[in-house]
Amino acid sequence: MADSIPFYLNIVAFLCTVGAIALAIFHIYRHLLNYTEPTYQRYIVRIVFMVPVYAFMSFLSLVLPRSSIYFDSIREVYEAWVIYNFLSLCLAWVGGPGAVVLSLSGRSLQPSWCLMTCCFPPLPLDGRFIRRCKQGCLQFVILKPILVAVTLVLYAKGKYKDGNFNPDQAYLYLTIIYTISYTVALYALVLFYMACRDLLQPFNPVPKFVIIKSVVFLTYWQGVLVFLAAKSGFIKTAEEAAHFQNFIICVEMLIAAACHFYAFPYKEYAGANIGGSRSFSGSLSHAVKLNDFYHDTVHQFAPTYHDYVLYNHNDGGDERTKKYRSRTFVPTGQEMDAMRKNKQVYANKIDGVSVSSSLSSGASSPKSSSVTSDPARSEAVKSSLLVDASDSLDTMYDMTLIDIDMSSFPGNVPSANESGPK
């Protein structure tokens, strides 16, 4: 056991660790028994498993301080994994990136001091916006293991020590890189939430966001502040600061395990039969597979990202159609299944906007979209940072996945029961 902290604190940390792991494993077990929504519960299981990883690795770092860098590295890699899965869960809730682009078509995010976008023009909520949010999180997931490997190499060469802000040590520079990467990932999550909070409202996203940010981001800043306190003399040594940080995390994980029952309740999925029958081992296998992360990473950064075409009338009333090509995600597989189940939401009318799906050639103009008035929705939009450009009759959109030249087709097509020349 560690000699630099009182023995009773080790006992308290042990009890909190055992309690946190027991609650989290029971929570995961109940989700796997009621694995009726694999698209959602795969990410939930991965997120909840952060409690055993955090608690166990922190306790090992507490009682085996000489090997703490290896345990801390495992914990840090998993926290990046949690960020990716949380954003993927939010996208799955609303039907996937393609459904988000369709639902938010024509809207933009107003400049705001709170979001630090006051010096920028309104951000259009299109495929580029969703892709940038995913890339902002994925860069953290990819960069984190790389920096962990660099840390281990520098530690072996005597160039790294936790809490040592000396310019001759790598801790200062790695902390700066970590901080920038953390901030970008958090900022991407905040922008995504502000853009999609109306779509996420049925899933009670606020407690989920609070718990994820508290566990992942606040524990990181908590560690930085503890080491700064050691540097300033409030804590005797950096080793004592590291022990204090690990002890606090063990206690915090017991609280986080209890909060997960409220934020990600398994009872929502109990008794349903949406995903079909699946054995416990099959549910576990589906949750731990990493094929979704591999394909998503390749897809988000691939130059052959799927295209969609967005049509828009000229402000001057010109009948010629401007074509705006953007890049977005075409829903397939489970995302398409989710959209089919929510077809009443993602049908022709999205948030009161009727979307025309007729195909048009480059010289013809798309049919006008009919806009229905919704006083409650109008008030909600006015009170938020979102601007719905589709409410204006001067800006109408028609989205399609492909371009087809209709000029060679006849204008009038006889009905099926109408006799015609054979």
C-alpha positions as CSV (number, residue, x, y, z in Angstrom):
1,M,0.0,0.0,0.0
2,A,1.0,3.6,-0.5
3,D,3.0,5.0,2.4
4,S,2.6,8.7,1.7
5,I,-1.2,8.8,2.6
6,P,-3.0,7.5,5.7
7,F,-4.1,3.9,5.7
8,Y,-7.7,4.7,6.4
9,L,-7.9,6.8,3.2
10,N,-6.8,3.7,1.3
11,I,-9.7,1.8,3.0
12,V,-12.2,4.5,2.0
13,A,-10.9,4.5,-1.6
14,F,-11.2,0.7,-1.7
15,L,-14.8,0.7,-0.4
16,C,-15.7,3.5,-2.9
17,T,-14.0,1.6,-5.8
18,V,-15.8,-1.7,-5.0
19,G,-19.2,0.1,-4.6
20,A,-18.7,2.0,-7.9
21,I,-17.7,-1.1,-9.9
22,A,-20.5,-3.1,-8.4
23,L,-23.1,-0.5,-9.3
24,A,-21.7,0.0,-12.8
25,I,-21.5,-3.7,-13.6
26,F,-25.1,-4.2,-12.4
27,H,-26.2,-1.3,-14.6
28,I,-24.4,-2.7,-17.6
29,Y,-25.8,-6.2,-16.9
30,R,-29.4,-4.9,-16.8
31,H,-28.9,-3.0,-20.1
32,L,-27.5,-6.2,-21.7
33,L,-30.5,-8.2,-20.5
34,N,-32.8,-5.6,-21.9
35,Y,-30.8,-5.0,-25.1
36,T,-33.9,-4.0,-27.2
37,E,-32.3,-0.9,-28.8
38,P,-28.8,-2.0,-29.9
39,T,-28.2,1.2,-31.8
40,Y,-28.5,3.2,-28.5
41,Q,-27.5,0.8,-25.9
42,R,-24.2,-0.1,-27.5
43,Y,-23.0,3.4,-26.7
44,I,-24.7,3.5,-23.3
45,V,-22.9,0.3,-22.2
46,R,-19.5,1.8,-23.3
47,I,-20.2,5.1,-21.5
48,V,-21.3,3.4,-18.2
49,F,-18.2,1.2,-18.3
50,M,-16.1,4.3,-17.8
51,V,-16.9,4.1,-14.0
52,P,-15.1,0.7,-13.5
53,V,-12.2,1.9,-15.6
54,Y,-11.8,5.2,-13.8
55,A,-12.3,3.8,-10.3
56,F,-10.1,0.7,-10.7
57,M,-7.2,2.5,-12.4
58,S,-7.3,5.3,-9.9
59,F,-7.2,2.8,-7.0
60,L,-4.3,0.9,-8.5
61,S,-2.4,4.2,-9.0
62,L,-3.1,5.0,-5.4
63,V,-1.7,1.8,-4.0
64,L,1.0,1.3,-6.6
65,P,2.3,4.8,-7.1
66,R,5.5,3.7,-8.9
67,S,3.4,2.2,-11.7
68,S,0.7,4.9,-11.7
69,I,1.7,6.3,-15.1
70,Y,0.6,3.1,-16.8
71,F,-2.7,3.0,-15.0
72,D,-3.3,6.7,-15.6
73,S,-2.6,6.1,-19.3
74,I,-5.3,3.4,-19.6
75,R,-7.8,5.8,-17.9
76,E,-6.9,8.7,-20.2
77,V,-7.3,6.6,-23.3
78,Y,-10.8,5.5,-22.2
79,E,-12.0,9.0,-21.5
80,A,-11.3,9.8,-25.1
81,W,-13.4,6.8,-26.1
82,V,-16.3,8.0,-23.9
83,I,-16.4,11.3,-25.7
84,Y,-16.7,9.6,-29.1
85,N,-19.4,7.3,-27.9
86,F,-21.4,10.1,-26.3
87,L,-21.5,12.1,-29.6
88,S,-22.4,8.9,-31.5
89,L,-25.2,8.3,-29.1
90,C,-26.6,11.8,-29.6
91,L,-26.5,11.3,-33.4
92,A,-28.2,7.9,-33.1
93,W,-31.0,9.4,-31.0
94,V,-31.9,11.8,-33.8
95,G,-31.6,9.3,-36.6
96,G,-28.0,9.8,-37.7
97,P,-26.1,12.7,-39.3
98,G,-28.2,12.5,-42.5
99,A,-31.4,13.0,-40.5
100,V,-29.9,15.9,-38.6
101,V,-28.9,17.6,-41.8
102,L,-32.4,17.1,-43.2
103,S,-34.1,18.4,-40.0
104,L,-31.9,21.5,-39.6
105,S,-31.9,22.4,-43.3
106,G,-32.1,26.2,-43.7
107,R,-31.3,27.0,-40.1
108,S,-28.2,28.7,-38.7
109,L,-26.5,29.3,-35.4
110,Q,-26.5,33.0,-34.4
111,P,-23.3,34.7,-33.3
112,S,-23.1,34.5,-29.5
113,W,-20.7,35.6,-26.8
114,C,-21.3,32.5,-24.8
115,L,-20.4,30.3,-27.7
116,M,-17.5,32.5,-28.7
117,T,-18.9,32.9,-32.2
118,C,-19.6,36.7,-31.9
119,C,-17.0,37.6,-34.4
120,F,-18.2,35.1,-37.0
121,P,-21.1,35.1,-39.4
122,P,-24.1,32.8,-38.6
123,L,-23.0,29.1,-38.9
124,P,-25.2,27.2,-41.3
125,L,-26.4,23.9,-39.8
126,D,-25.6,21.7,-42.8
127,G,-23.5,18.6,-43.5
128,R,-20.3,20.5,-43.0
129,F,-21.3,21.6,-39.5
130,I,-22.1,18.1,-38.4
131,R,-18.9,16.7,-39.9
132,R,-16.8,19.3,-38.1
133,C,-18.4,18.5,-34.8
134,K,-17.6,14.8,-35.3
135,Q,-14.1,15.6,-36.4
136,G,-13.6,17.8,-33.3
137,C,-14.4,14.8,-31.1
138,L,-12.5,12.2,-33.3
139,Q,-9.3,14.2,-33.2
140,F,-9.3,13.9,-29.4
141,V,-9.9,10.1,-29.7
142,I,-7.1,9.7,-32.1
143,L,-4.6,12.1,-30.5
144,K,-5.0,10.8,-27.0
145,P,-3.5,7.3,-27.5
146,I,-0.7,8.9,-29.5
147,L,0.2,11.3,-26.7
148,V,-0.1,8.5,-24.2
149,A,2.5,6.5,-26.2
150,V,4.7,9.6,-26.4
151,T,4.4,10.0,-22.6
152,L,5.4,6.5,-21.9
153,V,8.5,6.8,-24.2
154,L,9.5,10.1,-22.6
155,Y,8.9,8.6,-19.1
156,A,11.3,5.7,-19.9
157,K,13.9,8.2,-21.0
158,G,13.5,10.3,-17.8
159,K,12.0,13.3,-19.7
160,Y,8.5,13.1,-18.2
161,K,7.3,13.4,-14.6
162,D,3.7,14.1,-13.5
163,G,3.3,17.6,-12.1
164,N,6.7,18.8,-13.1
165,F,6.2,22.1,-15.0
166,N,9.9,22.6,-15.5
167,P,10.6,23.6,-19.2
168,D,13.2,20.8,-19.4
169,Q,10.5,18.2,-18.8
170,A,7.8,17.2,-21.3
171,Y,4.9,17.5,-18.8
172,L,4.4,21.2,-19.5
173,Y,4.2,20.8,-23.3
174,L,2.0,17.7,-23.2
175,T,-0.4,19.4,-20.9
176,I,-0.7,22.3,-23.3
177,I,-1.4,19.9,-26.2
178,Y,-3.9,18.0,-24.0
179,T,-5.6,21.2,-23.0
180,I,-6.1,22.3,-26.6
181,S,-7.4,18.9,-27.7
182,Y,-9.7,18.7,-24.7
183,T,-11.1,22.2,-25.4
184,V,-11.7,21.5,-29.1
185,A,-13.6,18.3,-28.2
186,L,-15.7,20.0,-25.6
187,Y,-16.4,22.9,-27.9
188,A,-17.5,20.6,-30.6
189,L,-19.9,18.9,-28.2
190,V,-21.3,22.2,-27.0
191,L,-21.9,23.4,-30.6
192,F,-23.6,20.2,-31.5
193,Y,-25.9,20.4,-28.4
194,M,-26.8,24.0,-29.1
195,A,-27.7,23.1,-32.7
196,C,-29.6,19.9,-32.0
197,R,-31.1,20.5,-28.5
198,D,-34.7,20.7,-29.9
199,L,-34.2,17.3,-31.6
200,L,-32.5,15.9,-28.4
201,Q,-35.2,17.2,-26.0
202,P,-37.3,13.9,-26.0
203,F,-34.2,12.1,-24.7
204,N,-33.6,14.3,-21.7
205,P,-30.0,15.2,-22.7
206,V,-29.2,17.8,-20.0
207,P,-28.2,15.3,-17.2
208,K,-26.3,13.2,-19.7
209,F,-24.3,16.1,-20.8
210,V,-23.6,17.2,-17.2
211,I,-22.4,13.8,-16.1
212,I,-20.2,13.3,-19.2
213,K,-18.6,16.7,-18.9
214,S,-18.2,16.3,-15.1
215,V,-16.5,12.9,-15.2
216,V,-14.3,13.5,-18.3
217,F,-13.5,17.2,-18.4
218,L,-13.7,18.2,-14.8
219,T,-11.6,15.4,-13.6
220,Y,-8.9,16.5,-16.1
221,W,-9.0,20.1,-14.9
222,Q,-9.1,18.8,-11.3
223,G,-5.8,17.0,-11.9
224,V,-4.2,20.1,-13.5
225,L,-5.3,22.3,-10.6
226,V,-4.1,19.8,-8.0
227,F,-0.6,19.7,-9.6
228,L,-0.6,23.5,-9.8
229,A,-1.4,23.6,-6.1
230,A,1.6,21.4,-5.5
231,K,3.7,23.7,-7.7
232,S,2.5,26.7,-5.7
233,G,3.2,25.1,-2.3
234,F,-0.3,24.4,-1.2
235,I,0.4,20.7,-1.4
236,K,3.8,19.5,-0.3
237,T,4.9,17.4,-3.3
238,A,3.7,16.3,-6.7
239,E,3.5,12.8,-5.5
240,E,1.1,13.8,-2.7
241,A,-0.9,15.7,-5.3
242,A,-1.2,12.6,-7.5
243,H,-2.3,10.5,-4.5
244,F,-4.9,13.1,-3.6
245,Q,-6.2,13.2,-7.2
246,N,-6.5,9.4,-7.4
247,F,-8.3,9.3,-4.0
248,I,-10.8,12.0,-5.1
249,I,-11.6,10.1,-8.4
250,C,-12.3,6.9,-6.4
251,V,-14.9,8.7,-4.4
252,E,-16.3,10.6,-7.3
253,M,-16.8,7.4,-9.3
254,L,-19.2,6.1,-6.7
255,I,-21.3,9.2,-7.1
256,A,-21.0,8.9,-10.9
257,A,-22.2,5.3,-10.9
258,A,-25.3,6.3,-9.0
259,C,-26.0,9.2,-11.3
260,H,-25.7,6.9,-14.4
261,F,-28.8,5.1,-13.2
262,Y,-30.7,8.3,-13.5
263,A,-29.1,9.6,-16.7
264,F,-29.1,6.3,-18.6
265,P,-31.9,4.2,-17.1
266,Y,-32.2,0.6,-18.3
267,K,-35.9,0.6,-17.5
268,E,-36.6,2.6,-20.6
269,Y,-35.7,-0.5,-22.7
270,A,-37.2,-3.2,-20.5
271,G,-40.1,-5.1,-21.9
272,A,-39.7,-3.7,-25.4
273,N,-39.0,-6.0,-28.4
274,I,-37.8,-3.5,-31.0
275,G,-34.4,-4.9,-31.6
276,G,-35.5,-8.6,-31.7
277,S,-34.4,-11.4,-29.4
278,R,-30.7,-11.4,-28.6
279,S,-28.8,-13.6,-26.1
280,F,-26.7,-12.0,-23.3
281,S,-23.4,-13.0,-25.0
282,G,-24.7,-11.7,-28.3
283,S,-25.6,-8.3,-26.7
284,L,-22.1,-8.2,-25.0
285,S,-20.4,-9.0,-28.3
286,H,-22.3,-6.3,-30.1
287,A,-21.5,-3.7,-27.5
288,V,-17.7,-4.4,-27.4
289,K,-17.2,-4.6,-31.2
290,L,-15.2,-1.7,-32.6
291,N,-16.2,-2.0,-36.2
292,D,-18.5,1.1,-35.9
293,F,-15.6,3.3,-34.7
294,Y,-13.3,2.1,-37.5
295,H,-15.9,2.7,-40.3
296,D,-16.9,6.0,-38.8
297,T,-13.4,7.3,-38.6
298,V,-12.5,6.3,-42.1
299,H,-15.8,7.8,-43.3
300,Q,-15.4,11.2,-41.5
301,F,-11.9,11.8,-42.7
302,A,-12.1,10.2,-46.2
303,P,-12.0,12.4,-49.2
304,T,-14.8,10.4,-50.8
305,Y,-17.3,11.7,-48.2
306,H,-20.9,11.3,-49.5
307,D,-22.4,14.3,-51.3
308,Y,-25.8,15.9,-51.2
309,V,-27.0,18.7,-53.4
310,L,-28.9,21.7,-51.9
311,Y,-30.9,23.9,-54.2
312,N,-31.8,27.5,-53.4
313,H,-33.6,30.2,-55.2
314,N,-31.9,33.4,-56.0
315,D,-32.8,36.4,-53.8
316,G,-33.4,38.4,-56.9
317,G,-36.2,36.2,-58.1
318,D,-34.3,34.7,-60.9
319,E,-35.8,31.3,-61.9
320,R,-32.4,29.7,-62.4
321,T,-31.4,27.4,-59.6
322,K,-28.1,27.6,-57.8
323,K,-26.6,24.3,-56.8
324,Y,-24.7,24.1,-53.5
325,R,-22.7,20.9,-53.1
326,S,-22.0,19.9,-49.5
327,R,-20.7,16.8,-47.8
328,T,-22.8,14.8,-45.5
329,F,-23.4,11.3,-44.2
330,V,-25.8,9.0,-46.1
331,P,-27.6,6.9,-43.4
332,T,-27.1,3.2,-43.9
333,G,-27.7,0.1,-41.8
334,Q,-28.8,0.8,-38.3
335,E,-29.1,4.5,-39.0
336,M,-31.5,3.8,-41.8
337,D,-33.5,1.5,-39.5
338,A,-33.7,4.2,-36.9
339,M,-35.0,6.6,-39.5
340,R,-37.6,4.1,-40.7
341,K,-38.8,3.7,-37.1
342,N,-39.1,7.5,-36.9
343,K,-40.6,8.0,-40.3
344,Q,-43.4,10.0,-38.8
345,V,-40.8,12.6,-37.7
346,Y,-38.6,12.5,-40.8
347,A,-41.3,12.3,-43.4
348,N,-42.2,15.1,-45.8
349,K,-42.8,17.6,-43.0
350,I,-39.8,18.4,-40.7
351,D,-40.6,20.8,-37.9
352,G,-43.4,22.3,-39.8
353,V,-41.5,22.7,-43.0
354,S,-42.7,20.7,-46.0
355,V,-39.7,19.4,-48.0
356,S,-40.1,18.8,-51.7
357,S,-38.2,15.8,-53.0
358,S,-38.8,16.2,-56.7
359,L,-35.9,15.9,-59.0
360,S,-34.9,18.8,-61.2
361,S,-32.4,19.4,-63.9
362,G,-29.8,22.1,-63.9
363,A,-31.9,24.5,-65.8
364,S,-35.2,24.0,-64.1
365,S,-36.2,25.4,-60.7
366,P,-37.5,23.1,-57.9
367,K,-41.0,23.2,-56.7
368,S,-41.7,25.6,-53.9
369,S,-41.9,24.2,-50.4
370,S,-45.0,24.9,-48.4
371,V,-44.4,26.4,-44.9
372,T,-46.9,25.8,-42.2
373,S,-47.2,28.2,-39.3
374,D,-46.6,27.0,-35.8
375,P,-46.8,29.7,-33.1
376,A,-45.2,27.5,-30.4
377,R,-42.3,26.6,-32.6
378,S,-41.8,30.2,-33.7
379,E,-41.5,31.3,-30.2
380,A,-39.1,28.6,-29.4
381,V,-36.9,29.5,-32.4
382,K,-37.0,33.2,-31.5
383,S,-35.9,32.5,-27.9
384,S,-33.0,30.3,-29.0
385,L,-29.8,30.9,-30.9
386,L,-31.2,29.1,-34.0
387,V,-32.4,31.0,-37.0
388,D,-34.8,29.1,-39.2
389,A,-34.2,30.4,-42.7
390,S,-36.8,28.0,-44.1
391,D,-39.5,30.1,-42.5
392,S,-38.8,32.7,-45.1
393,L,-40.6,32.3,-48.5
394,D,-37.6,33.9,-50.2
395,T,-35.4,30.9,-49.3
396,M,-36.6,27.5,-50.2
397,Y,-34.7,24.3,-50.3
398,D,-34.9,21.1,-52.2
399,M,-32.6,18.3,-51.3
400,T,-31.8,15.2,-53.2
401,L,-29.0,12.7,-53.2
402,I,-28.5,12.4,-57.0
403,D,-28.9,14.6,-60.1
404,I,-31.0,13.2,-62.9
405,D,-31.5,14.9,-66.2
406,M,-35.2,14.8,-66.8
407,S,-35.2,16.5,-70.2
408,S,-35.4,13.3,-72.1
409,F,-38.5,12.0,-70.3
410,P,-42.0,12.8,-71.5
411,G,-43.9,15.5,-69.8
412,N,-47.1,13.5,-69.4
413,V,-47.1,9.8,-68.4
414,P,-50.3,7.8,-68.8
415,S,-51.7,6.1,-65.7
416,A,-51.1,2.4,-65.1
417,N,-54.7,1.4,-65.9
418,E,-54.9,3.5,-69.0
419,S,-54.6,1.5,-72.2
420,G,-51.9,2.7,-74.5
421,P,-50.0,1.5,-77.5
422,K,-48.2,-1.7,-76.9
